[in-house]
């Protein structure tokens, strides 16, 4: 009878299925349903052979659908019938096989799971307070992996010989730590130690974390080796310690992230939502930007320019133990919080090696916490914020905006609407990432940083080679930015010459819109509002406030509208000193330049500056939305000079009077080549109100409302002419909370369909995806 017949089936599973407890899950499920067979990791994915009755196989399928391990992610599942093997009685896990052309997704690093935290908090457990505890459901992956298949010999755990107890766990398919490649304990695994800033040991493994907590409570600054690199750490409640850290790191104003022990402590600092809690306690545990609480009590120097604070909770056992000891020293009801900022000097990559940190960071820190598990891949913390969802079907939900995508998310791919050959997108100059496509997957790297020095260029090269190695791909085309002087353009040319790969350029803002369309799997024409600071345009001016037509089916890229041009007196100097832009704008609009707040150190050269304006010497034109924010902020006297990118805009957004209902006019004018969004009128109205003595808070709100209205008017007008209703929103300005929340809603009111970033940052961190996808489309057309 059919129910007694024996069948044999091969399942080929691709996706995030190695290093996530997948094989033990298959083993246990097969035993549960009385099936024989095998399971192994291979280049093609996980290969599962199952033999048993029809009912048993159906039972396996049902469990397979609903009971997957928490980290597993299936992309494809192929089934084939096989010949039955007579006499087979057992189900076995076979050794992994290596090879080319694999279809496996590499797991990102995953935050410590509740079971491992429970082990660490149990005094009777042999892993009590052990700072490298993990299992198949959690722990390091990407940062310790050299190659695929993901097995211990190809990780930085290869040098740690398992003790008898750990080996028993590792070899038992029914154990939570079966084939957990970083599995270890205090007897056989990595160890921590504390040194001074010259490398002299102060405390060994048993007392290092407790001694570090004591020194931090005393106001010291530490370099702490973590998961993807070093953090610079100090007491977030100690103003003097925070000021000292800022001075030593040369980071005078940019907000600093803090780590607290748990969500209860986070509530004392920030107004966290349910969605924030999901992010804080989830698998990835990024930094989450939340409004400061009413009882906010950390040092004012943590985030002086904004009403938001970047919070995270421990995502490794090491952080958990450190925060536990640090909290024990706090005898008040105030939160115990530690500053955790990237272990680097400004613009340099994060340190990952002990010797590297001793060389680069001793002038910043007083002490180092080292450990001896090598970090193979440097990865910064991810940064996110929650905003209300605008989609009609999800009105009561929140969505995540990435400010920086790195730890916990990389190298998970963006799934594309089309298949295609491998393309390398080299990324932009600032906030660089690179991207490689493989079939219908796009692998965007972790945040690499600003491509302005040799160290960052070398980091870029490391990541490019590593991703190509673990993905087993070689690009057929390289796509770079249109700017000929960008370091990424030079790197593209270098690779082209040495590896014989063709290159092509894609304008910065077209790449922004190709990226957001790719994330939304949109095929065909769309309008795009690309709003950011800088990008060389096709007309050799600096773009940044554009309405574009992008058709990724017919490969049409065209500018349809732009912001009113501003002048940038002194070029890059105007970006650092926005008073220059405000002064030039006032002069060009026939306004009284005496109202512009010029910093004292520039007063003596003001006459020469005016001559530069008169003769239009080194005053490049820009349609940048970011520079418009800078001009308004400087004109109001809020931020005449900046110490970090976006500072002027952050302060301008912060001061808004959200009760204000008036909106500045932002008309649309027809010009020869494209529409002009008359943003000069926004500046003029803001200037006039400021002249009347109206508060900057009211002016800021009217400006934000006017800009949003003007952008929506432009999109609506062009939509009526073209019949295109989809509008992609991209660029760093889309990280402005006001714009991110209110612009999609305003577009919806006009009957338009906003498309936003959901997997990558809207800032330049998404550029490499747009480049790579465009290159893939180009090759597919040939």
N, C-alpha and C positions, 0 to 999 in steps of 0.2 A: 504493500500500500504506500501511497505518496508520503504520508506522515512518518513512515518508518525509513524512507529512502534517505541516503546520506548524500550531501552535496558539498562541494568545495568551491570557495569563492576567494578571489583576490580583490582587495580594496587598496587603491593608491590614493593617499590623502596628502594634499599639499596645503600650505599655509603656515601658521605659527604652531608647529606641531613637534618641535624638537627642543628639549631643555625645559619642557613645561609639564612634565609628568604624564605625557601622552601614552608612552608605551606601558607603564604600570596600569594606567586606566584601562587600556585595551586588554591587558593580561587579566586583571580582576573581572572585567566584564565578560571575557571569554570563559573564565572559570565559572562565573555565576550562571551562565547559560549552557554549561557542559559542552563547550566547543574545544576541539583540538586545533593545532595550527602553529603559526609563528607570527612574530612582529619584529620589524627592524627599521632603523633609520637608514635611508639611502639618498643619493643625490636627487632622485625623482620625487622624494617625499617620504612618508612613512608607508611601508608595504606591509599589509596585513593579510595573511592567509588564514581562512576560517573553514573548519570542516565540522559538519553536524547535520542535524535534522532541519527541515524547513522551519518548524516552529522555533527551534533554538536560534537559527539565523535571524528570524524576524524579531525575536526577543532582543538579540544583540543590536539590531538596527534601531530599535526603539530606545534602548539605553544610550546608544551612540548619539542619538538626536538630542536627548534631554539632559544627560549627566556629564557633559564634557568637563575636563579640568578647568579651573578658573582662568588660567592663562592661555588656554588653547584657542586658536582661531582658524577655522577651516575655510579655505578659499575654494578648493575643488575636491570632489570625491568621485572616483571612477571605479566601477565594478566590472569584474570579468569572471566568467565561470571557468573553473579548472577541473582537471581530472582528479578524482578522489584518490588519496593515498591510503592503500590498505594497511591496516594494523596500527595506524597512528592513534595514540591515546592521550598525549600531553599537549599542552600549549606552552610554547617556549619563546623567550625573548632572545633574539640573535644579536650578534655584534654588528655595529654600524659599518656601512661600506662608504667609501669616499669616491669622488669622481667629478667630472665636469657637468655643467648644465643642470644644476640642481634646481628644484622648485620649492625650496624651503624658505620660510620667512624667519629671520633672526629675531629672537625675542629681545625687546628692550629690557633694561634693568627694572626690576620690580620691587616695590616697597615690601618690607618685612610683613609677613602675614600674621594674623592674630594668634595662630597656634605657636609660631616661633616666639612671639612676644611673651606668650604664656610660659613657654619653656624658660625664657630668660628671667621671668619674675618669680619662678618657683625655686626657693632655696634648696630643695631636695633634688632638683634636676641637675644633671652634670653640665648643662649649658647655662647655668645661672649666671647672669650678667656677662656672658661671653659675647664680645662685640662683633663676632663674625658668624652668628647663628643664621641658618637658612634651611630651606627644604625645597622640594620640587615646585612648590607653589610661590616661591618668592626668592629674592636675592639678586646678586649681580648676574648679568648675562652679557650684554653688548660690550661693556667696558673691560671684560676679562677674556674676550673671545678672539682667537687668532684666525680660525677658519671653521668651516662647516664640513661634516656634521659636528654638532656641538657635543664634544666629549672632553673629559677632564684633561687628557694629554695635550689638547690644543687650546687650553686656557692657562691663565697665570696661576692656577691651582696645581699645575702639574708637578711642581717642586715640593708639594706637601704630601708626604706619605701618610695614607690613612692609618689610624690606630685600629686595633681589633674591633672596638665598639662601633666606630664610624664605618668600618668596612662591612660589618654585619648589616648595618642599616642600608648601606649603599648597594649591597647585593641582594637584598630581600625585596622582591617585587611587591609585597604587601605593605612595606614600610613607607611612610611619608617622605623619607629621604632616599628612596631607591633612585639611583643614578642622578641624584642632585649633585651636579658636578662641583660646586663650591663647598660641598659638605665637609665639615671640620668641627673640632672642639678645641678646648684650651690645651689639651695634651698634644694634638697633632697639627693644629691649624695655625693660621696667621696670628701674629701678636702685635700689641701696641707698646710704645714706650715714649717717655717725655724727655725732651732735651731743652737746653737754653738755645738762644738764637745762634750760637756757634757750633751746636751739635753735641755739646757735653751732656751726657745722660743725667737726668734728675730723678727719674722714677721708672721702674720696670713694669711689666705687664700687669702685675697684681694691683698696683696702686696708681698707675699713670693717669687714669681717667678721674679718679677721686682727687688727686693732686691738681689736675688741670682745672677741675671745677672750683677748687679753693682759690687758685690764682686768678681765674676769671672774676670771681666774686670780689677779689681785691683790686680789680681794675686793670689787670694785665690784658695784653692782646696776644692771641695765639694763632698760629698757622696749623690747621687741623686737616690731616689727610683723610679724605672720605671715600666716596664711591667713584666719582668721575674726575676727581682732582682735589685740590686743597681749598678750604675755606679760610677766610680771615674772620676771627671770632672775638667778640668782646661782650660785656654785659650791656644789654640794650637799655637798661634803666640808669646807667651811669653816664651822665653828659660828658664828663671829662674823658672817659675811655672812648666814647664815640667821637668826640672832637679830635682826640689824638690819632685814632684810626684814620679819620678823614685827612688830617694833615699829612700823615706818613704815606698814605696811599695816593695823595694828590687828587682827592675826590671831594671837593668842597661842599657840593649841594645835592648831588644826585641821590635819590632815595636808596636806603639800604633795606634789605630783607631781614626778617627776624624769624627765629625758630622757637616754638614753645612746646611744652611737653605733650599737650593733647588739645582737643577741641574745646574743652572747658576753659583752659587757659586762653585759648584764642578768642573766646567770647569776651574776655575782659579787655581785649585790645581792639577788636574789630567787630563791626556789625555784620555777622556772617549769616548767609542764607542757607537753606537746605542744599542748594546746588553747590555752594562753597564747601559745605561739609562733605559732600560727595567727592569733590576734588581733593580736599585735605586728607580724607581718610581712604581714598581709593587706591588702585594699584600703582598709579604714577606719582601721586603726592607732589604736585608742583608748588611753586610759590603762588599764592592766590592774593590778588589785590582786593582789599575790602575797605569800605569806609571806616575811618577811625571811630571807636566807640565813644559814647558820651563821657565815660570815665577813663579815657585813654591816659596812661600814666608813664609811657616810655619817654626816654630823652627826646626833647624837641628836635634835636639834631638828626634824628633818624630819617625823617621825611619832611623837611621844612617847607617845601613848595606845594604840597598837595594834602588833601584831606583823606588820602588813602594810605594804607599800610600794607606791605607785602608780607604775608604770613605763610609759614609752613610748619608742619609737625614732623617728627622724626620719621625718616624713611629707611634708615639702616639701624641695626642693633647698636652700633657705636654711638650714634646720635641719641638713641633711646637711653643708654646708660649715662651718657654725659648729662643730658637734661635731667635725669633722675637725681644724680648727685648734685647738680647745680640747684635744683629745686629744693633739695633738703637743706641747703644753706640759707634759704629765704624764710625768714621768720614772720614775714608780714603777709597781708592778704593781697598784696600787689602781685601781678603776674611775674613769673620767672621767664625771662626771654633773653635769647642770645642773638646778637647780630651774626648773620651768616652770609658773607658776601664773597664773591669769587676771589680765589687766591692768586692774584696777579697785580702787576702795576697796570695803570690805565692803558688800554689799547693792546696789551700783550695777552697771549693765550693763558688760560688757567694752568697752574703748575700741576704736574702729576707725579713726578719722581722725588724721592727724598733729597738726593743731591741737587736736583734742579731747584727745589724749594730753598735749600740752604744757600744756594748761590744767589737767587733772585729776590728772596723775601726777608732776609735778616734785618734790613733797615726798617721794616714795617712791624715785625712781631717781636715779642719778648721771649716766647717759648714756642716749641713745635711739638705736636703730637704726631708721631710717625707710626706707620705699620709696614709690614713686610709682604703684603700681597700687592704685586705689581698692578698698576692701572695701565692697561694697554691702549685704551682709547680715551682721550680727555673729553668730558661732557659736562657742560654747565647745568645748573638747575633750570627747569622750564618755568616760565612765568605766564600766568593766566589771569583773566578776570571774568566774572559772570555778568551777563546783561540779559534783560528780558527778551524772550523770543518774540519775534514779530509775525511769524507765520500764523495764519488764521487757525490752523488746526492745533497749534501748541501755545496759545496765548498765555496760559498759566504756567508755562515752563520757562527755564532759562537756557541760554546757550553760552558756550565758552568762546572767548576771544583769546587767542594766543598773542602774548607780547614777545615771547621767545619760546621756541620749541626745541627741546633738547632731551635731558634725562627723563626716562620713563616713556617717551614717545618715539624717539629715534632708536632703531631704523624702521619702524612700522611704515608701510607704504601708503601712498594715496592711490586708490583704485581708479583707473581711468575708464573712459567710455569706449576706448579703442585699443586694439593691440598694435604692436609696431616694433621696429628695431631699437637697439640701444642707442640712446643719445645722452651726451653729457651737457648739462647746463652749468656754466661756471659761476653764475650768481653775480651780484652787484659788488660795488666797492665797500659800502657800509652794511652792517648787519648781515654779513655774507653767510650763505649756505651754498652747497653745490647739490646737484640732483642728477641721478642716473635713472633712466627708464629701463625696464625689463618686461617685455610683453605689455600687458595692460596694468603694470605696476610702476609707480614712480617713487623712487627712494630719495627723499630729501634728507640731507645730512643734518646733524645737530648744528646749532648756532656756532659759527666759526669766528665771527667778529668783524672788525673793520680792517680791510685789506690795505694797511698803510705801513707795514713793516715786514722785515724778513721773517720774524718768528711766526707771524700769522700766515704768511705765504707758505712757510714750511708745514704748518698745521694743515692748511688746505691740501697740500700735496699728500700728506700722510692719509688724510681722510679719503681722498680720491682713490689712492691705491688700495686702501683697506676695503672700501666699498666694492671696488671692482673685483677684488680678490674673493670676498665672501659671497658676492652675487654671481661670480664666475661669468663676467661679461666684459666685452670690449666695445667702446662706443664706435659707431659708424659715422657720427657727426658730432661736432662740438658747437654749441651756440653760446655766444658771449654778448656783452653789452655793446651798444653802438659807440660808446665813448672810447676813442683810441688810446687814451692814456691810462685807463684803469688797469690795475695790476692783474685783474682777472682776464682782461683782453690779452695782455702779454703772456699769461700762463696758457691761454688757449693756443696762441701762436707757437709757444714753446712745445706743447704736446703735439701740435700738428706737424711740426718739423721732425721731431724725434720718433713719432709713432705713425706718421703718414695718415693722419686723420683730417678730413676736410673740416673747415670752420665756416660759420656764417654769423652775422650780427642780427640782433633784434632790439629795437628801441625799448628802453627801460619801461615805459608806461604801457606799451602793448604787451610786454611780458607780464606786468601786473594783471591785466585783464585776461590774458590767456590762462594765467594761474587760477583765478577765481572761477573761470568757466570750467576748467579741468576739475576742480574740486567738486563742482556741482554737476559734473557729467553732462554739461550742456553742449550740444552740437548744433552749429548753425550760427546765424548772425545774432549779435547782442550789442547793446550800447554799453559803454563802460565809463564810469566816473573814476578817474585815477587821480587821487589827491595825496600829494606827498611833498617832500622838500626839494629834491634835486633829481634831474635826469636829463641827459643831453638829448635834445629833440632833433627831428629830421631837418629842421631849418637852422640848426646849430645854435638856437637859443636854449635856455634852461626851462624845461617843462616841469609841470607839477600840479597844475589845476586844469585837467583836460576832460572833455567829453569825446569819447572815441567810438568808432564803429569797428568791431572786431568780428569777423566771420571765420570761425575755425574750420569750416567746411570748404569754403572757396578760397581760404587764406587771403582775406582782404583785411588790411589794417589801415585805418584812415582817421585823421583828426577832424572832428566836426565842430568843436567849440573849445575855447580856452579862456582863462582868466585874463583880465586886463594886465598888461605888462607892468612890472615893477623894475626899477633899476637897482643893481647891486653894486654900489660904489666901493671899489676895492676888491671886488670879486669875493673870494672866500672870507675876507675880513668882515664883510657885511653879514655873513652867516653867523660869525662869532659875536658881532656887535650890531644887533638889530636897530639901534638908534640911527645907523647910517641909512637903512631902508626907509624908516619912518621919515627922516629928514628929506630924503630924495623924493618920496611920495608926496609929502606936503608941498615941496617946491614945484613939482611937476603939475600938481593940481591947483596951483596958485593960492595956497594956504600960507598962513603966518608961521614960518619955521621957528620963530622965537618960542613957540609953545612946546617944541620938541625938547625933551630932557636929554641933554648931551653930558655924558660923564665928565667929571672935572679933569681927568687926565687928557682928554681930547680937546678941551676948550682952546688951548693955545694954538692948535693946528686947524681950527675951524675955518679960518679965512682960506687957507690952502684947500681944504676939503670943498668949500663952495666953488672954488675955481675948477676943481676936478669935475664937479657937477656941470658947471657952465660949459666946459670944453668936452664933456662926456668922455673923459679918459678912464679906461678900465672900469666901465659901468655896464657890465653885461645885462641883457634883458632876461627876465624870468616871468613865467606865468604860474609860478609855484604857489600852491595853497598854503604850504608851510611857511613860506616867507610872508604871506599876507597876515597870518596869525602873528608872526614876529613883529611886523610893522605896527599892527594895532596895539600889541602888548607894549612895545617900546614907546609908541606915541602917548599911551596912557601913563607912562612913567613906571610901569610894573617891572620891566626887565630890559634895560638898555643894553646889557651885555650878558652873554650866557656862559655857563661853565660846563654844560652838557647839552646834547642834542635834544630839542623839544622843550627846553626849560621855559622859554617865553610863552609857548602855547599852553603848557601845563598850568602856569600861574594865571593866565588869562581865563582858562576854563574854570579854575578853582573859585574865582571871585564872583562868578555869575550870581545875580539876584534872580532866582528861579521863579519868583512871583511876577516878574515883569512880563507883560503881554504884548508890548509894542514890537514891531518887526521893521528893520531897515529895508529899504527898497534895494533890490539887486536886479536891474533890468537886463534884458538880453538884446544885443544889437547885432545887426547883420554886417559882416565885413566881407572882403573880397574872397578870402580863402576859407574862412570858417566863422561861425558865430563868435561873438565876444560876450562872455559873462562879465558884466560891468562891475567888477569888484572894486574898482576905484571909487565908485559911488558909496560902497560900504565904508571905506576909509574916510571919505569926505563927511558922511553923516556922523560917524563916530567922532571925528575931529571937531565938528561943529558942536555936538553935544558936550564934549569935554570943555570946549571954550565957554559954554554956557554954565559950566559948573555942575553938570549932571554927573552922578557918581560913576566911577569905572565899573562897578558891579552891574549897574543898569545898562551901561553901554556894552559891556561884554555880552550880556544876555541878548540884547537887541542885535548885536553883530552875529552871534551864533544862529539866532532865528532867521536873520536875513540871508545868511550864507546858505542855510538849509533850504529855504524857500527858493532862492535863486538857482540852486542846483536842480531842484525838483522841477522848476519852471523850464529850465533848459532841456532836461530829459523828456519832459512831457511834450514840448514843442517838436523836438526831433523825432520822438516816437510817432506823433501825428503825421509827420512827413514821410517816415520810412515804414511805418507799420510794425516796428520792432518794439516789443513790450518788455523784454528781459533787460535788466540793467545790472551789470556787474559792478560791485563796489570794492575798491582796493586802494592801497597806499597807506602810509603811516598815519595820516589824519583819521583814518577809520579806527584807530585805537583811542581817539578822543571819545570819551564816554557819551557826551552829548550828541556828537555826530553819529556815533555807532547806533545809538538808540533811536534818535529822532529822524534821521534821514531815511532809513528804510520805511518807517511809518508814513512819512510824507510822500514818498514815491507810491506806496500802496494806495494812498488817498487819491492819487491821480490815475489809478487803474494800471499801474506798472508793477512789474514783478522783480523785486530786488534779489540779487544773488550775492551772498556774502561768504567770506572765508569761515570754514568750520574746522579745518584740519591743520592749517598753517597760519602764521601771523599775516595780517594784511600789510604789514610793513615790508621792507625789502627782503625779509626772510623768505618770502614766497617767490621772489624773482626767478630763482634757478628752476623752480617747477615750471613756470611759464615758458622759460627758454627751452627746457628739455622737451616739453609737450609740443611746442611749436616745431622744433626740429624733427620730432617723430612724425608730425603731420606732413612736413615737407618731404620726408623720405617716403612716406606712404603714397604721396601724390605722383612720385616718379615712376 
